[in-house]
Amino acid sequence: MTTVLAVVLSLVFLPLGLAKLAAAPVMRQAAAHFGMPVRLYRVVGALEMAGVGGVLMGLTWTPLGVAAATGLTLLMAAAAVVHLRHGDPLPRAVPAVVVALISLTYAAVAMTAG
């Protein structure tokens, strides 16, 4: 189960993190919408990439995977709050909440599996 969740998280965060790091036009627009400098959005992308690496390495060393998934959970919870605070409709925050729940599930499953 942790392997499936790790793959899902990687497939979500890898392209998003890379796009933020590359400052793709769509990510520049998103950063502007949230009033964030592109440099800060790149930091978010780096955190997402670190989370991907940690979750995948967590398949062999559980504490790292749990820490990475916890970090991704917090990152996505913050993303949902940012969406709502900037006047986005609730459905725009739902993907962040869903991914936060997947990350949290990974952490819980990894901890109980040992």
C-alpha positions in Angstrom: 0.0 0.0 0.0 2.8 2.4 0.8 4.3 1.8 -2.6 1.1 2.7 -4.4 0.7 5.9 -2.3 4.4 6.8 -2.9 3.9 6.4 -6.7 0.7 8.5 -6.6 2.4 11.3 -4.6 5.3 11.2 -6.9 3.1 11.5 -10.0 1.4 14.5 -8.5 4.3 16.4 -7.0 7.1 15.7 -9.6 5.6 17.6 -12.5 4.3 20.4 -10.2 7.6 20.8 -8.4 9.5 20.8 -11.7 7.2 23.4 -13.2 7.6 25.6 -10.2 11.4 25.3 -10.2 11.4 26.1 -13.9 9.1 29.0 -13.4 6.8 27.8 -16.1 4.4 30.5 -17.3 1.4 28.9 -15.6 3.3 28.8 -12.4 4.3 32.4 -12.7 0.7 33.3 -13.2 -0.2 31.2 -10.1 2.5 33.0 -8.1 1.2 36.4 -9.2 -2.4 35.4 -8.3 -1.3 34.5 -4.8 0.9 37.6 -4.5 4.0 35.5 -4.1 7.4 36.3 -5.7 8.4 33.7 -8.3 11.5 33.0 -6.1 9.3 31.9 -3.2 7.2 29.8 -5.6 10.5 28.1 -6.6 11.1 27.3 -3.0 7.7 25.6 -2.8 8.7 23.6 -5.9 12.0 22.6 -4.2 10.0 21.5 -1.1 7.7 19.4 -3.3 10.7 17.8 -5.0 12.3 17.1 -1.6 9.0 15.5 -0.5 9.0 13.3 -3.6 12.5 12.1 -2.9 11.8 11.6 0.8 8.6 9.6 0.1 10.4 7.4 -2.4 13.4 6.8 -0.2 10.9 6.2 2.6 10.1 2.9 0.9 13.4 1.7 2.2 13.8 3.9 5.4 10.3 4.4 6.9 11.2 7.4 9.2 12.3 9.5 6.2 9.1 8.6 4.3 6.9 9.6 7.2 8.8 12.9 7.7 8.5 13.7 4.0 4.8 12.8 3.8 4.2 14.9 6.9 5.9 17.8 5.3 3.9 17.4 2.1 0.7 17.2 4.2 1.6 20.5 5.9 2.5 22.1 2.5 -0.8 21.1 1.0 -2.8 22.2 4.0 -1.1 25.6 3.7 -1.9 25.6 -0.1 -5.6 25.1 0.7 -5.5 28.0 3.1 -3.7 30.2 0.6 -6.4 29.4 -2.0 -9.2 30.3 0.3 -7.5 33.4 1.7 -7.1 34.8 -1.9 -10.7 34.4 -2.7 -10.6 31.3 -4.8 -13.8 29.3 -4.7 -13.8 26.2 -2.5 -13.4 23.7 -5.4 -10.0 25.3 -6.2 -8.8 24.3 -2.7 -10.1 20.7 -2.9 -7.1 19.2 -4.9 -4.7 20.5 -2.2 -6.9 18.9 0.5 -7.1 15.6 -1.3 -3.4 15.4 -1.8 -2.9 16.4 1.8 -5.1 13.5 2.8 -3.2 11.1 0.5 0.1 12.3 2.1 -1.3 11.8 5.6 -2.5 8.3 4.6 0.9 7.4 3.4 2.4 8.5 6.7 -0.1 6.6 8.7 0.2 3.4 6.7 4.0 3.6 6.7 4.0 4.1 10.5 1.7 1.1 11.2 3.5 -1.1 8.7 6.8 -0.5 10.5 
